[in-house]
Amino acid sequence: MVKQGHYAGVSTNKKSRQLKQHAQRQANAMIDRSTVADFLQGRYVLTQRATSALVDETMQRFLAEWAEQGVETSEDGLWDMDKITIQTLAQIAIKVPWQFYAIIIGQWSKFSRFIKKEVPALPTKQAVRLMNQDMDITNVIGQQLAVNWYLTRFSGTSQLATVTNDNIQELAKSFIDQDGISWQNVAVVYSTTPFTVETSDQSLQQWLQSLTDLTVGQL
């Protein structure tokens, strides 16, 4: 994904310890833009109760991407939560299996509370304000899942250029029911485009394979 540089060759436990130590050292110090992503990751590890190892690793990887996107796109101390999230998901896109998005949905309430609390409290020279905090994550991920399927299905073919917005909207709607995203529907559609783990990095490979192995009943 999710740039290999974030965790390549480093175990999740070791990385977590490093992030905790980094956040603790900087707790009472000002930080600059280049260290914001690491600082937020450290705060996440310090403040969030552990769930499963797979969920924790997934959310830390997602936060790493989200924070970097926030730093890159923010202007005058304004962080647009809706925009940052959409751009982060678009950047990740088909580098991960659909199960990754199921974990994001399941953890969104917890993750968004963390963002709303920690981003405005960042100890940066310029105060940070968080905009557009009340986003519809179900529709955002439903849309991204539809885009991802077409990207995978028609990758490297001329047919990709023929996919319309209506095609994407129709597929996205098929993923969503009255209870949110139907992961059973997603699994059925994505069974036509199986995810292939293609990386030489062992840590990344293990994480992606663990996600791929998750069944609907385990989500």
NORGI-V271756 format. One record per residue. N is the residue number from 1. RES is the residue in one small letter. PHI is phi in radians with two decimals (none if undefined). PSI is psi in whole degrees, 0 to 359 (none if undefined). OMEGA is omega in degrees with one decimal (NA if undefined). Layout:
{{N/RES/PHI/PSI/OMEGA} {N/RES/PHI/PSI/OMEGA}}
This chain:
{{1/m/none/210/106.6} {2/v/0.33/99/-171.7} {3/k/-0.85/132/-178.4} {4/q/-1.07/333/-177.2} {5/g/-1.06/336/-178.5} {6/h/-1.12/317/-173.2} {7/y/-2.38/2/-174.6} {8/a/-0.98/128/174.8} {9/g/1.28/7/-179.0} {10/v/-2.17/129/-179.8} {11/s/-1.18/155/-179.7} {12/t/-1.08/318/-179.5} {13/n/-1.11/316/179.9} {14/k/-1.13/317/179.4} {15/k/-1.09/319/179.8} {16/s/-1.07/317/179.1} {17/r/-1.10/319/179.1} {18/q/-1.11/318/-179.5} {19/l/-1.17/320/177.5} {20/k/-1.05/313/-179.0} {21/q/-1.10/320/-179.5} {22/h/-1.12/315/-179.2} {23/a/-1.15/321/-179.5} {24/q/-1.15/321/179.3} {25/r/-1.14/328/-175.2} {26/q/-1.72/6/-174.5} {27/a/-0.96/322/-177.6} {28/n/-1.95/19/-177.7} {29/a/-2.12/153/175.6} {30/m/-1.28/146/177.4} {31/i/-2.12/156/176.9} {32/d/-1.81/175/-173.8} {33/r/-1.02/327/-175.4} {34/s/-1.20/342/-178.3} {35/t/-1.96/5/-178.2} {36/v/-1.07/315/-177.5} {37/a/-1.07/314/179.4} {38/d/-1.14/323/179.7} {39/f/-1.10/314/179.8} {40/l/-1.13/321/176.4} {41/q/-1.09/318/178.0} {42/g/-1.09/317/177.9} {43/r/-1.10/323/179.9} {44/y/-1.11/314/179.9} {45/v/-1.12/322/-178.8} {46/l/-1.24/325/-168.8} {47/t/-1.83/343/-175.0} {48/q/-1.74/132/178.5} {49/r/-1.20/135/-177.7} {50/a/-1.14/144/173.3} {51/t/-1.93/242/173.2} {52/s/-1.62/160/-179.7} {53/a/-1.05/321/-178.5} {54/l/-1.18/316/178.7} {55/v/-1.13/316/179.9} {56/d/-1.05/314/-179.2} {57/e/-1.14/319/180.0} {58/t/-1.08/315/-178.0} {59/m/-1.22/326/177.1} {60/q/-1.19/321/177.5} {61/r/-1.16/318/178.7} {62/f/-1.11/316/179.2} {63/l/-1.07/321/179.0} {64/a/-1.02/315/178.8} {65/e/-1.20/317/-177.6} {66/w/-1.08/315/-178.3} {67/a/-1.15/319/178.3} {68/e/-1.13/321/177.0} {69/q/-1.13/322/178.0} {70/g/-1.09/315/179.0} {71/v/-1.10/318/-176.0} {72/e/-1.22/326/-173.3} {73/t/-1.77/348/-176.9} {74/s/-1.24/146/177.7} {75/e/-2.34/132/178.5} {76/d/0.93/36/177.1} {77/g/1.35/9/-179.7} {78/l/-1.73/121/176.7} {79/w/-1.92/120/179.7} {80/d/-1.65/103/-174.0} {81/m/-1.06/319/179.2} {82/d/-1.09/309/-178.3} {83/k/-1.11/316/-178.6} {84/i/-1.09/317/-179.0} {85/t/-1.13/314/179.9} {86/i/-1.07/316/-179.2} {87/q/-1.21/325/177.9} {88/t/-1.13/314/179.5} {89/l/-1.12/322/178.7} {90/a/-1.16/326/179.3} {91/q/-1.25/322/178.5} {92/i/-1.27/311/173.5} {93/a/0.75/243/-172.3} {94/i/-1.65/15/177.2} {95/k/-1.36/353/-179.5} {96/v/-2.33/158/176.0} {97/p/-1.31/168/-176.9} {98/w/-1.09/335/-179.1} {99/q/-1.09/332/175.7} {100/f/-0.97/315/-177.6} {101/y/-1.21/330/176.4} {102/a/-1.15/321/178.2} {103/i/-1.16/319/178.2} {104/i/-1.04/314/178.1} {105/i/-1.04/313/-177.2} {106/g/-1.11/331/-177.3} {107/q/-1.79/4/-170.7} {108/w/-1.09/318/-179.0} {109/s/-1.02/313/179.3} {110/k/-1.15/316/-178.2} {111/f/-1.14/315/-177.6} {112/s/-1.16/325/175.4} {113/r/-1.09/319/178.2} {114/f/-1.07/313/-179.0} {115/i/-1.08/315/-178.0} {116/k/-1.13/331/179.3} {117/k/-1.51/315/-169.3} {118/e/-1.50/325/-177.9} {119/v/-1.13/312/177.8} {120/p/-1.13/341/-178.4} {121/a/-1.65/6/-179.3} {122/l/-1.00/131/-178.8} {123/p/-1.43/58/178.8} {124/t/-1.69/160/-179.5} {125/k/-1.04/318/177.5} {126/q/-1.69/128/-179.9} {127/a/-1.06/144/-179.1} {128/v/-1.87/133/175.2} {129/r/-2.06/139/-177.5} {130/l/-1.83/122/-178.4} {131/m/-1.85/163/173.4} {132/n/0.82/60/-174.8} {133/q/-1.46/337/-174.7} {134/d/-1.72/77/-176.8} {135/m/-1.73/158/179.0} {136/d/-1.63/88/-174.9} {137/i/-1.15/331/179.5} {138/t/-1.09/311/179.8} {139/n/-1.19/322/180.0} {140/v/-1.07/313/-179.1} {141/i/-1.29/326/174.8} {142/g/-1.03/317/177.2} {143/q/-1.11/315/-177.8} {144/q/-1.15/322/177.4} {145/l/-1.09/322/178.1} {146/a/-1.16/314/177.7} {147/v/-1.04/315/-178.2} {148/n/-1.05/319/-178.8} {149/w/-1.10/315/178.6} {150/y/-1.14/322/178.4} {151/l/-1.07/319/-179.8} {152/t/-1.30/315/-175.8} {153/r/-1.09/320/-173.9} {154/f/-1.99/20/-179.5} {155/s/-1.01/131/177.4} {156/g/1.33/11/179.3} {157/t/-2.11/162/179.4} {158/s/-1.27/343/-179.1} {159/q/-1.14/334/-179.1} {160/l/-1.02/324/-178.9} {161/a/-1.22/345/-178.3} {162/t/-1.61/353/179.8} {163/v/-1.22/128/-177.1} {164/t/-1.80/168/176.0} {165/n/-1.10/325/177.6} {166/d/-1.09/320/176.6} {167/n/-1.03/315/-178.3} {168/i/-1.16/316/-179.4} {169/q/-1.12/320/-179.6} {170/e/-1.13/316/179.3} {171/l/-1.19/319/178.8} {172/a/-1.04/319/179.5} {173/k/-1.11/327/-179.8} {174/s/-1.20/342/179.7} {175/f/-1.51/344/-171.3} {176/i/-1.99/130/174.1} {177/d/-2.13/191/-175.1} {178/q/-1.14/341/-178.8} {179/d/-1.72/1/-177.8} {180/g/2.10/218/179.1} {181/i/-1.46/131/176.3} {182/s/-1.55/102/-177.4} {183/w/-1.22/339/173.7} {184/q/-1.15/315/177.7} {185/n/-1.10/318/179.2} {186/v/-1.06/315/-178.5} {187/a/-1.08/320/-179.9} {188/v/-1.12/312/-179.8} {189/v/-1.11/316/-177.1} {190/y/-1.29/348/176.2} {191/s/-1.14/342/178.5} {192/t/-1.46/348/179.2} {193/t/-2.38/72/-175.7} {194/p/-1.02/142/178.9} {195/f/-1.38/137/178.4} {196/t/-2.01/127/178.1} {197/v/-1.41/116/-178.2} {198/e/-2.27/88/176.8} {199/t/-2.75/148/178.4} {200/s/-1.61/353/-179.6} {201/d/-1.43/121/-173.7} {202/q/-1.12/317/-179.6} {203/s/-1.10/314/179.2} {204/l/-1.15/320/179.3} {205/q/-1.06/315/-179.7} {206/q/-1.12/319/179.7} {207/w/-1.12/312/-179.3} {208/l/-1.10/320/179.3} {209/q/-1.17/322/177.9} {210/s/-1.09/321/176.0} {211/l/-1.13/313/-177.7} {212/t/-1.05/326/-177.5} {213/d/-1.32/347/-179.5} {214/l/-1.16/134/175.4} {215/t/-1.69/167/179.3} {216/v/-1.01/320/-178.8} {217/g/-1.15/340/-179.6} {218/q/-1.60/352/-176.1} {219/l/-1.50/none/NA}}
